[in-house]
Amino acid sequence: MKPLLLVLVFLSEEHRALVAERFDMIYAPNEQLGADRRNGAAQIAARGQEIRVVLTNGTNGLLASEIAALPKLELVCTVGVGYENVALEAATARGIPVCNAAGTNDAAVADHAMAILLAAIRRLPFLNAGVRHGLWRDDIPRPPHVSGRRMGIFGLGAIGRQIARRAQGFDMEIGYHSRTRRDGCGFAWFDDILALAAWCDFLVIAAPGGQATYHVVGREVLEALGPQGVLVNIARGTLVDTEALADALREGRIFAAALDVYENEPTPPAALLGFDNAILTPHIGGISPQAIHASVLRFLENAELFFGGRPLATQVNRPPA
């Protein structure tokens, strides 16, 4: 008999069929992020006594109350790297492993970070729209170039390192601040994000979400970044104070912002919509066909390892000793 799996995120028909080869599956993606959890809640209420595995993502997560309602729960996995809204302490207290899909979408996110950075610096959306209305280059200020400038990366994990590699292709000087200092990386280390912002031209946010990094980019950091600076966020929307960013753009205290993530997703960030120097994309950085497929395969790999009694590939918690 196959284990019963509750899926709380969208999967394509192809991936549902792949997962169904190994699980009896309840497919109940939450229709909205955040507070609207009706699909999953209904399934937990109806069949919570049977569910052994949950597949979710960092944004939807899995609440402590939901874990408590799943007495047979043995494994929680996320598609993508994030797991910030999974109740890690509640899972760990019960000895339930939580795994993410680390290593499956790093390249896609790094590609996207560079794409939106270039779009912001070279003002591509503005130029693209302008040409359709007769704009010619003599009518506008010249957009600055990218190469040879300074990139600061907040969070030099796997994705941050991939972004740095791409930036080096543009002959950029790299600095970083991260939870872990990496002395062998060859990049300049800064003690905090404020010092990093004051040093760099482009500040890329690639750190985990959660309480420790909430609104870490506020007015002071944006002031330090300065009027020629560009902010890029491909991490989580909660790391950036949206109102402070809107003020900085309105007052010309930074040059541009490029965000793939924003607070209160999926609702568009109303405070930023009026700025043509705010490049906004809908949390698409890590979503390519290749990355999604790799993420599903990573989930299946972790599940196979778990039920085979072997160490998991990407466990993010450890049971109490």
NORWO-V213250 format. One line per field, one symbol per residue. ss: DSSP state (@ for helix, = for strand, . for the rest). phi: phi as a letter, one per 40 degrees, with the letter a starting at -180 (. if undefined). psi: psi as a letter, one per 40 degrees, with the letter a starting at -180 (. if undefined). A space follows every 50 residues. Layout:
ss->???
phi->???
psi->???
This chain:
ss->..=====.....@@@@@@@@..=====..........@@@@@@@@@@... ..=====....=.@@@@@......=====......=.@@@@@@...===. .....@@@@@@@@@@@@@@@@..@@@@@@@@.....@@@..........= ====...@@@@@@@@@@@....=====.....@@@..==...@@@@@@@. .====.....@@@...=.@@@@@@@....====...@@@=.@@@@@@@@@ .....====..........@@@.....===........@@@@@@@@@@@@ @@@@@@@.......=......
phi->.cccbbbbbcbcddcccccccbbcbbcacccbcgccbcccccccccbdcb cbbbbbacccgacdcccccbcbcbabbbcgccacbcccccccccgccbbb bdgcbdccccdcdcccccccccfcccccccdcbgcbcccbcccccbcgbb bbbchccccdcccddccccbfccbbabadbcbcccgcccbcacccccccc cbbbcbccchccbcfccbdccccccgcbcbbbbbcacccbcccccdcccc cgcbcabbbcbacgdccdcdcbccbccbcbbcfbdcbbdccccccccccc ccccccccgbcccacbbbdcc
psi->hiihhhheihiidddddddedeihhhhghhdiibdgfdddddddddfded hdihhaidddahidddddegdehdhhiihidifdehgddddddefhihia fhededdddddddddddddddefddddddddefehideeiihiiidieah hhhhgfadddddddddddeefihhiihidhhgdedeihhididddddddi dhhhhfiiaaddehfdgadddddddieeihhhhecideehhddddddddd efeidiihheiiifiehigdeedeheehhhigfedegidddddddddddd ddddddeefiiidfheihii.
